[in-house]
């Protein structure tokens, strides 16, 4: 069994005991199999795996959404340990933000899609990731591809600020029926959970269609419980919209919407030539 150091021992003291490379998996808790997969991947690279659990208020545009976010520290410790974490860090707000907050702007790309619906969300994400990087000082950090726009913006921030952290992306971890694993899934009703399957079904169908954008919309609209926020085909290099008929090799499908007032997001790359 791994020795799990808790918050009380302090990240600075424990950081000195870790051998390089240090692999970091930042989370907001409510860990599930998707997080466990990230931690397991980290453990394959190094024994020095640090997992943080911090619900960052700066990335919530709604106080009610923040209040509803699940907290399960005891379960999180067990999941992190079993997956191979060496240290789980559960900092207080003051530990992450000890003084005046120097916010990082996500720029124009932080104001579209997820950023358009969640004002200031990506500024909050980049700000907390930078603060966590400053504290943990990892050699590598692992993020899931489910939050593709977030992953893109974090990589962009690292490049622009010349941070010495290598980002490793992990494929989206899915349930048996294809639904992307998310801490928010626990808030779905049984009927809502059944309805949520349409998101993966739409992505899978559209990814092999000659008209992916049309197919994506038609399939999603077949489920009345889903309230669509956006459903687009983008160039994953710059998030510009790709129209049907353009066989750009860098196309990715992105989707966001609400079921049971629970926000769900997902994406899927369109590989190769549509057929």
Residue pairs with C-beta under 8 A, 6 or more apart in sequence:
1 81
2 81
2 84
2 85
2 86
3 86
4 77
4 80
4 81
4 85
4 86
4 87
4 88
5 14
5 86
5 87
5 88
6 88
6 90
7 89
7 90
7 91
7 92
7 95
11 87
11 89
11 91
11 95
11 135
11 136
12 135
14 87
14 89
15 22
15 50
15 136
15 137
18 48
18 50
18 86
18 87
19 46
19 47
19 48
20 46
20 48
20 139
21 45
21 46
21 48
21 138
21 139
21 140
22 46
22 48
22 50
22 136
22 137
22 138
22 139
22 140
23 42
23 43
23 45
23 46
23 48
23 49
23 50
23 138
23 139
23 140
23 141
23 142
24 42
24 49
24 50
24 51
24 52
24 132
24 133
24 136
24 138
24 140
24 141
24 142
24 165
25 35
25 38
25 39
25 42
25 49
25 50
25 51
25 52
25 85
25 141
25 142
26 51
26 52
26 54
26 128
26 129
26 132
26 141
26 143
27 35
27 51
27 52
27 53
27 54
27 76
28 53
28 54
28 55
28 56
28 69
28 183
29 53
29 54
29 55
29 70
29 71
29 72
29 73
29 76
29 90
29 183
30 69
30 70
30 71
30 72
30 76
30 183
30 186
31 53
31 72
31 75
31 76
31 79
31 80
31 183
32 79
32 181
32 182
32 183
32 185
33 173
33 181
34 144
34 146
34 172
34 173
34 180
34 181
34 182
35 51
35 79
35 80
35 83
36 79
36 82
36 83
37 83
37 170
37 173
38 142
38 143
38 144
38 170
39 49
39 51
39 79
39 80
39 83
39 84
39 85
40 83
40 84
41 142
41 168
41 170
42 49
42 84
42 85
42 140
42 142
43 49
43 83
43 84
43 85
45 140
45 168
46 139
46 140
47 86
48 86
49 84
49 85
49 86
49 87
50 85
50 86
50 87
50 88
50 89
50 136
50 138
51 80
51 85
51 87
51 88
51 89
52 88
52 89
52 90
52 91
52 132
52 136
53 73
53 76
53 88
53 89
53 90
54 90
54 91
54 96
54 128
54 132
55 66
55 69
55 71
56 96
56 124
56 125
56 128
57 66
57 93
57 124
58 101
58 103
58 120
58 123
58 124
58 125
58 127
58 128
59 118
59 120
59 121
59 122
59 124
59 125
59 128
60 66
60 69
60 121
60 124
61 118
61 119
61 120
61 121
65 263
68 187
69 183
70 183
70 186
70 187
73 90
76 88
76 90
77 88
80 88
81 88
89 136
91 135
95 135
96 128
96 131
96 132
96 135
97 131
101 127
102 127
103 123
103 124
103 127
104 123
104 126
104 127
104 130
104 157
105 123
105 126
106 115
106 122
106 123
106 125
106 126
106 153
106 157
109 115
109 122
109 149
109 152
109 153
109 156
109 238
109 239
110 121
110 122
110 123
110 126
110 153
112 239
113 149
113 230
113 232
113 239
113 254
113 256
114 121
114 122
114 149
114 150
114 256
114 265
115 121
115 122
115 149
116 230
117 229
117 230
117 256
122 149
122 150
122 153
125 150
125 153
125 154
126 153
126 154
126 157
129 154
129 157
130 157
130 161
130 163
133 141
133 163
133 165
138 165
139 164
139 165
139 166
140 165
140 166
140 167
140 168
141 165
141 166
141 167
141 168
142 167
142 168
142 169
142 170
143 150
143 151
143 154
143 167
143 168
143 169
143 170
144 151
144 169
144 170
144 171
144 172
144 173
145 151
145 169
145 170
145 171
145 172
145 267
146 172
146 173
146 180
146 181
146 182
146 265
146 266
146 267
147 265
148 236
148 252
148 254
148 267
149 239
149 254
151 167
151 169
152 236
152 239
154 167
155 167
157 163
158 165
158 167
172 180
172 181
172 266
172 267
173 180
173 181
174 180
174 181
174 200
175 181
177 197
177 200
178 197
178 200
178 201
178 204
179 185
179 193
179 196
179 197
179 199
179 200
180 199
180 200
180 264
180 265
180 266
182 264
182 265
184 262
184 263
184 264
185 193
185 196
185 262
185 264
187 260
187 262
188 196
188 259
188 260
188 262
189 260
191 225
192 225
192 259
192 260
192 262
195 223
195 225
195 226
195 259
196 226
196 259
196 264
198 219
198 220
198 222
198 223
198 226
199 220
199 226
199 255
199 257
199 264
199 266
200 266
201 219
202 215
202 216
202 219
202 220
202 231
202 255
203 216
203 253
203 255
203 266
203 267
203 268
204 268
205 215
205 216
205 219
206 212
206 213
206 215
206 216
206 219
206 233
206 253
206 268
206 270
207 253
207 268
207 269
207 270
207 271
208 274
208 275
209 215
209 274
210 244
210 274
210 275
211 244
211 245
212 233
212 244
212 251
212 253
212 270
212 274
213 231
213 232
213 233
213 242
213 243
213 244
214 244
216 231
216 232
216 233
216 253
216 255
217 228
217 231
220 226
220 228
220 231
220 255
220 257
221 228
225 259
225 260
226 257
226 258
226 259
227 257
227 258
227 259
228 255
228 256
228 257
229 256
229 257
229 258
229 263
230 254
230 255
230 256
231 253
231 254
231 255
231 256
231 257
232 241
232 253
232 254
233 241
233 242
233 243
233 244
233 251
233 252
233 253
233 254
233 270
234 240
234 241
234 242
234 251
234 252
234 254
235 241
235 242
235 248
235 250
235 251
235 252
236 250
236 251
236 252
236 269
237 250
242 248
242 251
247 273
247 274
249 272
251 269
251 270
252 267
252 268
252 269
252 270
253 267
253 268
253 269
253 270
254 265
254 266
254 267
255 265
255 266
255 267
256 263
256 264
256 265
256 266
257 263
257 264
258 264
